[in-house]
Amino acid sequence: MKMKWSQRILLKYYRTKIKTLGMVSPEKAAAAAFDLFCTPFRVKKGVKVPAIFHHSTPVSVDLRGVTVRGFQWKSELAQARKVLIIHGFSSYSYKFESYVSALVKSGYEVLAFDAPGHGTSDGKRINALIYRDCILAIENQFGPLYGMIAHSLGGLAASLAIERMENTSNRKLVLIAPATETKRAIENFFALIPAKKEVQEAFEAHIQQLAGEPIEYFSVPRVVKKIAASVLWVHDETDTICTFKDVKPLLSQHIPGTEFYITHGLGHNKIYKESSTRNKIMAFLEPSSEPNFL
């Protein structure tokens, strides 16, 4: 991924800062590194609003004093199934306009929220725990959710959220290039921001203390192997952000309720924009014959 000049300057600043702090205190360096790890790049103002978003109803949830803003498209169908669209790190809901259009046309009630620190929402930080709790707040206020379509970090957050939901056997989870293993994400982060071993160990300890869970908790495979929901996992073999090497071993494990759809040459972001991917997801979401799901 090619970086902008301003991003390269910022990266150099943080490399120096974390290296300097690490000489004094690995814990302080780890805290600074985690703060950076959780800080998305804000999208420039003036982004064109897709036409279908002008037909949505503004909605919001409150999360720890932060207003998380979103969009709702009601359905004219009685007992319409609800589908939540969950974007990735440094992204926003507008990018999924084609999914909104397809879902609305198919009669679903659609919800899409900009994550904390993203798009139209307040806040400055995001991580899997914050995003998980955001999804659970949406479920509590607007649910029950029949389906979730989640990309990248959103995929990890949706996985962590669904294992805390009830009646998961009646739900459908679509994971598009999910952040498969947080351990790998941490390794990739420290490849960009080099730090000595003591800082990296303090970084993981910081996450474990914050979450009250080991790093292994933040794992999409761990969740899909235990939940009863139907799962469609979409991933590209050439993805360099959420790499395919963490997914490949799962293909031969025959995980009950989980279907894999593997593409080639679409990378991390083109994969969800591809019409064939969207068609596959829409077919997967198609409900069975029973009229009520919860």
HELIX and SHEET records of a PDB file:
HELIX    1   1 TRP A    5  VAL A   24  1                                  20    
HELIX    2   2 PRO A   26  PHE A   37  1                                  12    
HELIX    3   3 ALA A   51  HIS A   55  5                                   5    
HELIX    4   4 SER A   93  PHE A   96  5                                   4    
HELIX    5   5 GLU A   97  LYS A  105  1                                   9    
HELIX    6   6 ALA A  128  PHE A  142  1                                  15    
HELIX    7   7 LEU A  153  ILE A  162  1                                  10    
HELIX    8   8 THR A  168  ASN A  170  5                                   3    
HELIX    9   9 THR A  182  LEU A  192  1                                  11    
HELIX   10  10 LYS A  197  ALA A  211  1                                  15    
HELIX   11  11 ILE A  215  TYR A  217  5                                   3    
HELIX   12  12 VAL A  220  VAL A  224  1                                   5    
HELIX   13  13 PHE A  244  ASP A  246  5                                   3    
HELIX   14  14 LYS A  248  SER A  252  5                                   5    
HELIX   15  15 LYS A  270  LYS A  273  1                                   4    
HELIX   16  16 SER A  275  LEU A  285  1                                  11    
SHEET    1   A 8 THR A  57  LEU A  63  0                                        
SHEET    2   A 8 VAL A  66  TRP A  73 -1                                        
SHEET    3   A 8 GLU A 109  PHE A 113 -1                                        
SHEET    4   A 8 LYS A  82  ILE A  86  1                                        
SHEET    5   A 8 GLY A 147  HIS A 151  1                                        
SHEET    6   A 8 LYS A 172  ILE A 176  1                                        
SHEET    7   A 8 SER A 230  ASP A 236  1                                        
SHEET    8   A 8 THR A 258  THR A 263  1                                        
END                                                                             
